Protein backbone atom coordinates (compact mmCIF):
# COMPACT_ATOMS: atom_id res chain seq x y z
CA UNK A 1 0.00 0.00 0.00
CA UNK A 2 1.28 3.45 -0.89
CA UNK A 3 2.44 5.63 2.01
CA UNK A 4 0.47 8.84 2.56
CA UNK A 5 2.48 11.95 1.82
CA UNK A 6 1.80 13.49 5.25
CA UNK A 7 2.58 10.32 7.21
CA UNK A 8 6.06 11.46 8.29
CA UNK A 9 4.75 14.82 9.53
CA UNK A 10 1.96 13.11 11.46
CA UNK A 11 4.41 10.64 13.03
CA UNK A 12 6.64 13.54 14.13
CA UNK A 13 3.67 15.39 15.68
CA UNK A 14 2.51 12.28 17.53
CA UNK A 15 6.02 11.61 18.82
CA UNK A 16 6.36 15.23 19.98
CA UNK A 17 3.01 15.18 21.77
CA UNK A 18 3.56 11.78 23.36
CA UNK A 19 6.05 13.22 25.84
CA UNK A 20 3.86 16.18 26.83
CA UNK A 21 1.28 16.11 29.61
CA UNK A 22 -2.38 16.50 28.66
CA UNK A 23 -3.52 20.04 27.90
CA UNK A 24 -0.17 21.19 26.55
CA UNK A 25 -1.36 21.60 22.98
CA UNK A 26 0.08 25.07 22.37
CA UNK A 27 3.55 24.02 23.47
CA UNK A 28 3.51 21.01 21.15
CA UNK A 29 2.33 23.21 18.29
CA UNK A 30 5.00 25.80 18.89
CA UNK A 31 7.78 23.19 18.94
CA UNK A 32 6.42 21.51 15.81
CA UNK A 33 6.04 24.75 13.84
CA UNK A 34 9.00 26.72 15.04
CA UNK A 35 9.71 29.84 17.09
CA UNK A 36 8.40 32.27 14.45
CA UNK A 37 4.80 31.00 14.83
CA UNK A 38 4.72 30.50 18.61
CA UNK A 39 1.26 29.75 19.95
CA UNK A 40 -0.44 28.97 16.66
CA UNK A 41 -1.33 25.53 15.40
CA UNK A 42 0.26 24.18 12.23
CA UNK A 43 -1.77 24.16 9.04
CA UNK A 44 -3.16 20.63 8.86
CA UNK A 45 -5.08 21.12 5.65
CA UNK A 46 -4.07 19.04 2.69
CA UNK A 47 -2.37 20.92 -0.16
CA UNK A 48 -4.57 19.04 -2.66
CA UNK A 49 -6.62 21.27 -4.93
CA UNK A 50 -10.30 21.31 -4.09
CA UNK A 51 -12.84 20.10 -6.57
CA UNK A 52 -14.96 22.86 -7.95
CA UNK A 53 -18.63 22.52 -7.16
CA UNK A 54 -20.88 22.12 -10.11
CA UNK A 55 -23.67 24.62 -10.25
CA UNK A 56 -27.00 22.88 -10.06
CA UNK A 57 -29.27 23.57 -12.97
CA UNK A 58 -32.64 24.99 -12.13
CA UNK A 59 -35.50 23.09 -13.71
CA UNK A 60 -37.00 24.62 -16.83
CA UNK A 61 -40.43 24.79 -15.22
CA UNK A 62 -41.31 26.36 -11.93
CA UNK A 63 -42.56 23.47 -9.80
CA UNK A 64 -43.58 23.21 -6.17
CA UNK A 65 -43.27 20.02 -4.10
CA UNK A 66 -46.50 18.82 -2.47
CA UNK A 67 -47.66 15.70 -0.66
CA UNK A 68 -50.91 13.92 -1.45
CA UNK A 69 -52.58 10.92 0.15
CA UNK A 70 -54.68 9.03 -2.42
CA UNK A 71 -56.83 6.04 -1.52
CA UNK A 72 -55.16 2.67 -2.07
CA UNK A 73 -57.54 1.85 -4.92
CA UNK A 74 -56.82 5.15 -6.69
CA UNK A 75 -53.06 4.76 -6.29
CA UNK A 76 -53.31 1.20 -7.58
CA UNK A 77 -55.05 2.50 -10.75
CA UNK A 78 -52.23 4.95 -11.36
CA UNK A 79 -49.56 2.32 -10.72
CA UNK A 80 -51.19 -0.09 -13.20
CA UNK A 81 -51.52 2.67 -15.80
CA UNK A 82 -47.86 3.59 -15.24
CA UNK A 83 -46.83 -0.04 -15.70
CA UNK A 84 -48.71 -0.20 -19.01
CA UNK A 85 -47.11 3.04 -20.21
CA UNK A 86 -43.68 1.78 -19.12
CA UNK A 87 -44.07 -1.29 -21.33
CA UNK A 88 -45.25 0.86 -24.25
CA UNK A 89 -42.57 3.52 -23.96
CA UNK A 90 -39.68 1.21 -23.14
CA UNK A 91 -38.62 3.45 -20.27
CA UNK A 92 -39.86 3.89 -16.73
CA UNK A 93 -42.99 6.00 -16.38
CA UNK A 94 -43.93 6.67 -12.76
CA UNK A 95 -47.39 6.85 -11.30
CA UNK A 96 -46.58 10.42 -10.31
CA UNK A 97 -46.03 11.34 -13.97
CA UNK A 98 -49.44 9.89 -14.84
CA UNK A 99 -51.04 11.88 -12.01
CA UNK A 100 -49.43 15.11 -13.23
CA UNK A 101 -50.70 14.50 -16.77
CA UNK A 102 -54.22 13.98 -15.48
CA UNK A 103 -54.04 17.15 -13.38
CA UNK A 104 -52.72 19.18 -16.33
CA UNK A 105 -55.62 18.05 -18.56
CA UNK A 106 -58.25 18.92 -15.95
CA UNK A 107 -60.13 22.20 -15.96
CA UNK A 108 -60.15 24.32 -12.88
One Martini backbone bead per residue (centre of mass of N, CA, C, O) as a GRO file, in nm:
protein
  108
    1UNK     BB    1   0.098   0.035   0.020
    2UNK     BB    2   0.073   0.362  -0.002
    3UNK     BB    3   0.218   0.630   0.125
    4UNK     BB    4   0.147   0.899   0.287
    5UNK     BB    5   0.262   1.226   0.257
    6UNK     BB    6   0.189   1.294   0.587
    7UNK     BB    7   0.313   1.070   0.775
    8UNK     BB    8   0.574   1.198   0.891
    9UNK     BB    9   0.442   1.444   1.026
   10UNK     BB   10   0.252   1.286   1.209
   11UNK     BB   11   0.468   1.124   1.360
   12UNK     BB   12   0.611   1.375   1.479
   13UNK     BB   13   0.365   1.487   1.637
   14UNK     BB   14   0.316   1.238   1.812
   15UNK     BB   15   0.596   1.225   1.941
   16UNK     BB   16   0.585   1.513   2.067
   17UNK     BB   17   0.308   1.459   2.235
   18UNK     BB   18   0.382   1.208   2.412
   19UNK     BB   19   0.570   1.382   2.627
   20UNK     BB   20   0.319   1.538   2.699
   21UNK     BB   21   0.096   1.670   2.877
   22UNK     BB   22  -0.208   1.734   2.922
   23UNK     BB   23  -0.287   2.049   2.772
   24UNK     BB   24  -0.013   2.106   2.568
   25UNK     BB   25  -0.071   2.212   2.274
   26UNK     BB   26   0.089   2.482   2.227
   27UNK     BB   27   0.371   2.361   2.272
   28UNK     BB   28   0.365   2.155   2.046
   29UNK     BB   29   0.312   2.355   1.817
   30UNK     BB   30   0.565   2.534   1.858
   31UNK     BB   31   0.773   2.301   1.810
   32UNK     BB   32   0.667   2.211   1.525
   33UNK     BB   33   0.688   2.497   1.379
   34UNK     BB   34   0.823   2.727   1.554
   35UNK     BB   35   0.923   3.040   1.672
   36UNK     BB   36   0.759   3.227   1.461
   37UNK     BB   37   0.469   3.052   1.555
   38UNK     BB   38   0.387   3.105   1.838
   39UNK     BB   39   0.073   2.954   1.940
   40UNK     BB   40   0.023   2.814   1.672
   41UNK     BB   41  -0.115   2.612   1.453
   42UNK     BB   42  -0.079   2.399   1.223
   43UNK     BB   43  -0.128   2.326   0.895
   44UNK     BB   44  -0.362   2.050   0.818
   45UNK     BB   45  -0.407   2.094   0.540
   46UNK     BB   46  -0.439   1.997   0.229
   47UNK     BB   47  -0.272   2.066  -0.086
   48UNK     BB   48  -0.508   1.992  -0.235
   49UNK     BB   49  -0.718   2.040  -0.470
   50UNK     BB   50  -1.024   2.155  -0.512
   51UNK     BB   51  -1.329   2.087  -0.599
   52UNK     BB   52  -1.553   2.197  -0.807
   53UNK     BB   53  -1.859   2.313  -0.802
   54UNK     BB   54  -2.152   2.237  -0.929
   55UNK     BB   55  -2.398   2.382  -1.084
   56UNK     BB   56  -2.722   2.385  -1.043
   57UNK     BB   57  -2.992   2.318  -1.224
   58UNK     BB   58  -3.266   2.463  -1.314
   59UNK     BB   59  -3.563   2.414  -1.383
   60UNK     BB   60  -3.766   2.500  -1.644
   61UNK     BB   61  -3.981   2.469  -1.436
   62UNK     BB   62  -4.215   2.580  -1.198
   63UNK     BB   63  -4.203   2.400  -0.903
   64UNK     BB   64  -4.396   2.227  -0.640
   65UNK     BB   65  -4.389   2.062  -0.353
   66UNK     BB   66  -4.606   1.785  -0.268
   67UNK     BB   67  -4.861   1.617  -0.072
   68UNK     BB   68  -5.035   1.307  -0.110
   69UNK     BB   69  -5.347   1.096  -0.023
   70UNK     BB   70  -5.438   0.834  -0.166
   71UNK     BB   71  -5.609   0.587  -0.230
   72UNK     BB   72  -5.539   0.265  -0.291
   73UNK     BB   73  -5.709   0.235  -0.548
   74UNK     BB   74  -5.603   0.486  -0.696
   75UNK     BB   75  -5.304   0.415  -0.692
   76UNK     BB   76  -5.333   0.147  -0.841
   77UNK     BB   77  -5.426   0.269  -1.109
   78UNK     BB   78  -5.166   0.435  -1.160
   79UNK     BB   79  -4.967   0.199  -1.153
   80UNK     BB   80  -5.090   0.037  -1.388
   81UNK     BB   81  -5.066   0.262  -1.598
   82UNK     BB   82  -4.757   0.291  -1.570
   83UNK     BB   83  -4.688   0.004  -1.657
   84UNK     BB   84  -4.804   0.024  -1.940
   85UNK     BB   85  -4.633   0.270  -2.032
   86UNK     BB   86  -4.360   0.137  -1.989
   87UNK     BB   87  -4.393  -0.082  -2.206
   88UNK     BB   88  -4.444   0.114  -2.443
   89UNK     BB   89  -4.184   0.311  -2.406
   90UNK     BB   90  -3.920   0.165  -2.263
   91UNK     BB   91  -3.966   0.331  -1.999
   92UNK     BB   92  -3.995   0.487  -1.707
   93UNK     BB   93  -4.319   0.530  -1.561
   94UNK     BB   94  -4.475   0.708  -1.331
   95UNK     BB   95  -4.742   0.771  -1.136
   96UNK     BB   96  -4.682   1.074  -1.109
   97UNK     BB   97  -4.689   1.139  -1.411
   98UNK     BB   98  -4.982   1.062  -1.453
   99UNK     BB   99  -5.104   1.260  -1.250
  100UNK     BB  100  -5.000   1.519  -1.388
  101UNK     BB  101  -5.149   1.479  -1.655
  102UNK     BB  102  -5.433   1.484  -1.536
  103UNK     BB  103  -5.412   1.767  -1.406
  104UNK     BB  104  -5.348   1.926  -1.672
  105UNK     BB  105  -5.625   1.847  -1.821
  106UNK     BB  106  -5.777   1.982  -1.618
  107UNK     BB  107  -6.036   2.184  -1.500
  108UNK     BB  108  -6.071   2.494  -1.296
   0.00000   0.00000   0.00000
